[in-house]
Amino acid sequence: MKTLSIKKLGMAAGATAAIFYLGCIILMITVGKEGRCSSSTACCTSWM
């Protein structure tokens, strides 16, 4: 049975968290806090 490498496990967890964080930042920039795209773009329709 192999043992886990703490350095590799920490690097993998940190990289995963960084990718998730960057994805959230990109999502908030493109969609915005309202949850829909701005009226100048045709990517979304108004839900309300």
N, C-alpha and C positions, 0 to 999 in steps of 0.2 A: 504494500500500500504506500502510495506516495504522499508526502506531506505538502501542505500549502506553503507557497512562498509569500511571506507577509508583504514584501516590497512589491511583488507583482499584483497581489490582491489590492493593495492600497492604490497602486497606479491605475488599475482597472476601475476601481470605484470612483476615484477622482476624475478620470477621463469621462466616465459615464455621467457623473453629476455635471461636469462642465458642458458636455454636449446637450444635456437636458436643459440647463440654464440658458445656453445660447439659443436653443429652440424656442424657449419661452420668450426671450427678448425679441427674437425675430417675429414671433406670432403677435406680440403686443404692438410692435411697430406697424405691421401690415394690417392688422384687424382693428386695433385700437381698444380702448376701454369699454366702448359701447357694445362691442361684440358684433359689429358689422363694418363693412368697408365704407369709405367716404363716398359721397355722392358723385365725385368726379370719376371714380372707377366703376366699371361695369361688372365687377367680379361677384357682387352680392346684391340681393334685393332686400328691401326694407321688410322687417318682420312685423312692424307695428304700423 
